Amino acid sequence: MPAQGRCVSRGTGVSIPNLITLARILLVPVVIWAITSGEMRIAFLLFWAILLSGSLNGATTLYNLDPSTEAVTATSRVHAVLTGTPATNVLRKGDRIVAVEGVRIDDDEGVRSRTDAHRCAGVTVDGCRASTPVALTVRRGERTLHLSIFPRYSKAQKRMLIGVEFDVAPKSFGVLSAAGASVATMWHTTTGTLTGFFKALTSSKTRGEVSSIIGITRAAHETVVAGPGLALVFLGYISLVLAVINLFPFLPLDGGHVLWSLAEKVRGRRVSLMAMYRYSSVGIILLLFLVINGVSNDIGRLGG
């Protein structure tokens, strides 16, 4: 016979109240999703739309936010010729390299790999010149040119270089691949936000990069001017960051309400308001510290 006033499931020895408590704990992810779903949906839809649209401006911004997304790919079109390099006075901005050593290429990797196959005549040292030139077939406007460049070895890059930067193009995404890339970006951004928050509390260098609403407003204005793609990514990023901050376990943030509700369910009795406020005040002070630090940084930036 079970003890009076206590209900035990037959054959397991687990009390019904314990099962209820376990169920409530397992519901925490559902509660968290309910709290953040609005901001998360906004971020997801904006990132997804940018990847599907093929916007170069938006894809480049997403790539800068999360390089692992690979939202852009480098082409074989010359974006810039670096001064004092082998390509100076040979290649021009806008040239499209269509073949290297007679082999047709479509991206920068084809140029890099075949350039790196060349070697210096003697000992390989920084700045040494290759013993043989790279043969390039280039489209310049309506003309096709056959050019030769002797690459030089870069110790910093650990490979042979001709000295050009290539244009980028948005990567093509389907409906499902864009969704997967959007989720990956959201995950990496979320973990990066949390890591950055803790670094800002311990590193003066990181605190120097923190901005307040002043800096955020200024950045928002600049992104709108820069183009709709960048502006939409910025809006999605801000929505995501707000969702993450709202989950911090401090009252009056929603994360604080979830934490104390869970604590009360586990303990089986209410937590005093004084204990809640004492704990939450620590987190609020830390947040205020970062806000004040951000305002100070923004005033310094505005003042030059």
C-alpha positions as CSV (number, residue, x, y, z in Angstrom):
1,M,0.0,0.0,0.0
2,P,1.4,3.4,-0.9
3,A,1.8,5.9,1.9
4,Q,-1.3,7.9,2.7
5,G,-1.5,11.2,0.7
6,R,1.1,10.1,-1.9
7,C,0.4,8.6,-5.3
8,V,3.0,6.2,-6.8
9,S,2.9,4.7,-10.3
10,R,2.7,0.9,-10.1
11,G,5.9,-1.0,-10.6
12,T,8.2,2.0,-10.9
13,G,8.2,3.7,-7.5
14,V,8.1,7.1,-9.2
15,S,5.7,9.6,-7.6
16,I,3.2,11.5,-9.7
17,P,4.4,14.9,-8.4
18,N,8.0,14.0,-9.6
19,L,6.6,13.1,-13.0
20,I,4.8,16.4,-13.2
21,T,8.0,18.3,-12.2
22,L,9.9,16.4,-14.9
23,A,7.3,17.2,-17.5
24,R,7.5,20.9,-16.6
25,I,11.3,20.9,-16.9
26,L,11.0,19.2,-20.3
27,L,8.6,22.0,-21.4
28,V,11.3,24.7,-20.8
29,P,12.5,24.6,-24.4
30,V,8.9,25.0,-25.6
31,V,8.5,28.0,-23.3
32,I,11.8,29.5,-24.5
33,W,10.7,29.0,-28.2
34,A,7.4,30.7,-27.4
35,I,9.2,33.7,-25.9
36,T,11.7,34.1,-28.8
37,S,9.7,32.8,-31.7
38,G,8.6,36.3,-33.0
39,E,12.2,37.6,-33.2
40,M,13.5,34.3,-34.4
41,R,11.0,34.1,-37.2
42,I,11.8,37.7,-38.3
43,A,15.5,36.9,-38.5
44,F,15.0,33.5,-40.2
45,L,12.6,35.0,-42.9
46,L,14.9,37.9,-43.6
47,F,18.0,35.7,-43.9
48,W,16.1,33.2,-46.0
49,A,14.7,35.9,-48.4
50,I,18.2,37.4,-48.8
51,L,19.8,34.1,-49.8
52,L,16.9,33.2,-52.2
53,S,16.9,36.7,-53.8
54,G,20.5,36.5,-54.9
55,S,21.2,40.0,-53.6
56,L,25.0,40.6,-53.7
57,N,24.7,43.3,-51.1
58,G,22.8,41.1,-48.7
59,A,24.8,38.0,-49.4
60,T,28.0,39.8,-48.8
61,T,26.7,41.1,-45.5
62,L,25.5,37.6,-44.4
63,Y,29.0,36.3,-45.3
64,N,30.6,38.9,-43.2
65,L,28.2,38.0,-40.3
66,D,28.9,34.3,-40.7
67,P,31.6,33.2,-43.2
68,S,30.7,29.5,-42.7
69,T,27.4,30.2,-44.6
70,E,29.5,30.8,-47.8
71,A,26.8,33.1,-49.1
72,V,29.2,34.5,-51.8
73,T,31.7,32.9,-54.1
74,A,34.7,34.5,-55.7
75,T,34.7,34.9,-59.5
76,S,37.5,35.1,-61.9
77,R,36.8,38.8,-62.6
78,V,39.5,41.2,-61.4
79,H,38.2,43.5,-58.7
80,A,41.5,45.3,-58.0
81,V,45.1,45.1,-58.9
82,L,47.4,45.6,-55.9
83,T,50.1,48.2,-56.4
84,G,53.7,46.9,-56.8
85,T,52.7,43.4,-57.6
86,P,53.4,41.3,-60.7
87,A,49.9,42.1,-62.1
88,T,50.6,45.8,-62.1
89,N,50.4,47.3,-65.6
90,V,49.4,43.9,-66.9
91,L,45.9,43.3,-65.6
92,R,43.1,45.9,-65.1
93,K,40.0,46.1,-62.9
94,G,37.1,44.4,-64.8
95,D,39.3,41.9,-66.7
96,R,37.9,38.4,-66.6
97,I,40.4,35.6,-66.6
98,V,38.8,32.8,-68.6
99,A,41.8,30.4,-68.8
100,V,45.1,29.7,-67.1
101,E,47.8,27.6,-68.9
102,G,45.1,26.9,-71.5
103,V,42.7,25.4,-69.0
104,R,39.3,27.1,-68.7
105,I,38.4,28.4,-65.3
106,D,35.3,29.9,-63.8
107,D,36.4,31.1,-60.3
108,D,39.4,32.4,-58.4
109,E,40.4,29.0,-57.1
110,G,41.3,27.9,-60.6
111,V,43.6,30.9,-60.9
112,R,45.1,30.4,-57.4
113,S,45.8,26.7,-57.8
114,R,47.5,27.0,-61.2
115,T,49.5,30.1,-60.1
116,D,50.7,28.3,-57.0
117,A,52.1,25.4,-59.2
118,H,54.9,27.7,-60.3
119,R,58.2,27.7,-58.3
120,C,61.1,30.1,-57.8
121,A,64.4,29.2,-59.5
122,G,66.4,28.9,-56.3
123,V,65.5,28.8,-52.6
124,T,61.9,29.8,-52.0
125,V,62.0,33.0,-50.0
126,D,59.6,35.9,-49.5
127,G,59.3,37.9,-52.7
128,C,61.2,35.5,-54.9
129,R,60.1,35.4,-58.6
130,A,58.9,32.3,-60.3
131,S,61.2,30.9,-63.0
132,T,58.3,30.5,-65.4
133,P,55.3,32.8,-66.1
134,V,51.7,32.1,-65.7
135,A,49.9,32.1,-69.1
136,L,46.5,33.9,-68.8
137,T,43.7,34.2,-71.3
138,V,41.8,37.4,-70.4
139,R,38.6,39.0,-71.7
140,R,38.9,42.8,-71.6
141,G,35.7,44.3,-73.0
142,E,35.2,42.8,-76.4
143,R,38.8,41.7,-76.8
144,T,40.5,38.4,-75.8
145,L,44.1,38.9,-74.6
146,H,46.9,36.4,-74.0
147,L,49.1,37.6,-71.1
148,S,52.0,36.3,-69.1
149,I,52.8,37.2,-65.5
150,F,55.7,36.0,-63.3
151,P,54.2,35.4,-59.9
152,R,56.1,36.0,-56.7
153,Y,56.1,34.0,-53.5
154,S,54.4,35.5,-50.4
155,K,55.7,34.2,-47.0
156,A,52.6,35.6,-45.3
157,Q,50.2,33.8,-47.7
158,K,52.5,30.8,-48.1
159,R,51.9,30.6,-51.8
160,M,52.7,32.2,-55.2
161,L,50.7,35.4,-56.0
162,I,50.1,37.6,-59.0
163,G,48.6,40.4,-56.9
164,V,44.9,40.7,-57.7
165,E,41.7,40.7,-55.8
166,F,38.6,39.1,-57.4
167,D,35.0,40.1,-57.5
168,V,32.4,38.0,-55.6
169,A,29.0,36.9,-56.7
170,P,26.1,35.6,-54.6
171,K,25.9,31.9,-54.2
172,S,22.8,30.2,-55.7
173,F,20.5,28.7,-53.0
174,G,17.4,26.7,-53.3
175,V,14.4,26.9,-50.9
176,L,15.7,24.2,-48.6
177,S,19.4,25.1,-48.8
178,A,18.6,28.7,-48.0
179,A,16.6,27.6,-45.0
180,G,19.4,25.4,-43.8
181,A,22.0,28.2,-44.3
182,S,19.7,30.7,-42.5
183,V,19.4,28.4,-39.4
184,A,23.1,27.9,-39.4
185,T,23.7,31.6,-39.5
186,M,21.2,32.2,-36.6
187,W,22.9,29.5,-34.5
188,H,26.4,30.9,-35.1
189,T,25.2,34.4,-34.4
190,T,23.5,33.4,-31.2
191,T,26.6,31.6,-29.8
192,G,28.7,34.5,-31.0
193,T,26.5,37.0,-29.1
194,L,26.7,35.0,-25.9
195,T,30.5,34.6,-26.2
196,G,30.8,38.3,-27.0
197,F,28.7,39.3,-23.9
198,F,31.0,37.3,-21.6
199,K,34.1,38.6,-23.3
200,A,32.9,42.2,-22.9
201,L,32.8,41.6,-19.1
202,T,36.3,40.4,-19.0
203,S,38.2,42.0,-21.8
204,S,38.8,45.8,-22.1
205,K,39.5,45.4,-25.8
206,T,36.1,43.8,-26.4
207,R,34.4,46.4,-24.3
208,G,35.9,49.1,-26.6
209,E,33.9,47.6,-29.5
210,V,30.5,47.8,-27.6
211,S,28.0,50.2,-28.9
212,S,24.9,51.7,-27.3
213,I,21.6,52.8,-29.0
214,I,23.5,55.8,-30.3
215,G,25.9,53.6,-32.3
216,I,23.2,51.2,-33.3
217,T,21.1,54.0,-34.7
218,R,24.0,55.4,-36.6
219,A,24.8,51.9,-38.0
220,A,21.2,51.5,-39.0
221,H,21.2,54.7,-40.9
222,E,24.4,53.7,-42.7
223,T,23.0,50.3,-43.6
224,V,19.8,51.8,-45.1
225,V,22.0,54.2,-47.2
226,A,24.2,51.3,-48.3
227,G,21.3,49.3,-49.7
228,P,18.3,47.2,-48.9
229,G,20.1,43.9,-48.7
230,L,22.5,45.1,-46.0
231,A,19.6,46.9,-44.2
232,L,17.5,43.7,-44.1
233,V,20.4,41.6,-42.8
234,F,21.0,44.3,-40.1
235,L,17.3,44.1,-39.1
236,G,17.4,40.3,-38.9
237,Y,20.6,40.5,-36.8
238,I,19.1,43.0,-34.4
239,S,16.0,40.9,-34.0
240,L,18.1,37.9,-33.2
241,V,20.3,39.7,-30.7
242,L,17.2,41.0,-28.9
243,A,15.8,37.5,-28.7
244,V,19.0,36.3,-27.1
245,I,19.3,39.1,-24.6
246,N,15.6,38.6,-23.6
247,L,16.6,35.1,-22.5
248,F,19.2,36.3,-20.1
249,P,18.2,34.8,-16.6
250,F,17.6,38.2,-15.0
251,L,14.3,39.8,-14.1
252,P,12.4,41.6,-15.6
253,L,13.7,39.8,-18.8
254,D,11.6,36.8,-19.9
255,G,14.6,34.5,-19.2
256,G,14.4,35.5,-15.6
257,H,10.7,34.6,-15.4
258,V,11.5,31.2,-16.9
259,L,14.4,30.6,-14.5
260,W,12.4,31.4,-11.3
261,S,9.4,29.5,-12.5
262,L,11.6,26.5,-13.1
263,A,13.3,26.9,-9.7
264,E,9.9,27.0,-7.9
265,K,8.7,23.9,-9.7
266,V,11.9,22.0,-8.8
267,R,12.0,23.2,-5.1
268,G,8.2,22.7,-4.7
269,R,7.8,26.0,-3.0
270,R,7.9,29.7,-3.9
271,V,11.1,31.7,-4.1
272,S,11.0,34.9,-2.1
273,L,10.9,38.2,-4.1
274,M,13.9,39.4,-2.2
275,A,16.0,36.5,-3.4
276,M,14.8,37.0,-6.9
277,Y,15.7,40.7,-6.8
278,R,19.1,40.1,-5.2
279,Y,20.1,37.7,-7.9
280,S,18.6,39.7,-10.8
281,S,20.2,42.9,-9.6
282,V,23.7,41.5,-10.3
283,G,22.7,40.8,-13.9
284,I,21.0,44.2,-14.4
285,I,24.1,45.9,-13.0
286,L,26.3,44.0,-15.5
287,L,24.0,45.0,-18.4
288,L,23.9,48.7,-17.2
289,F,27.7,48.6,-17.1
290,L,27.9,47.5,-20.7
291,V,25.2,50.1,-21.7
292,I,27.1,52.9,-20.0
293,N,30.4,51.6,-21.6
294,G,28.7,51.6,-25.0
295,V,27.5,55.2,-24.6
296,S,31.0,56.3,-23.7
297,N,32.4,54.5,-26.7
298,D,29.8,56.1,-29.0
299,I,30.5,59.6,-27.6
300,G,34.2,59.0,-28.2
301,R,33.6,57.9,-31.8
302,L,31.3,60.9,-32.5
303,G,33.9,63.2,-31.1
304,G,36.5,61.7,-33.4
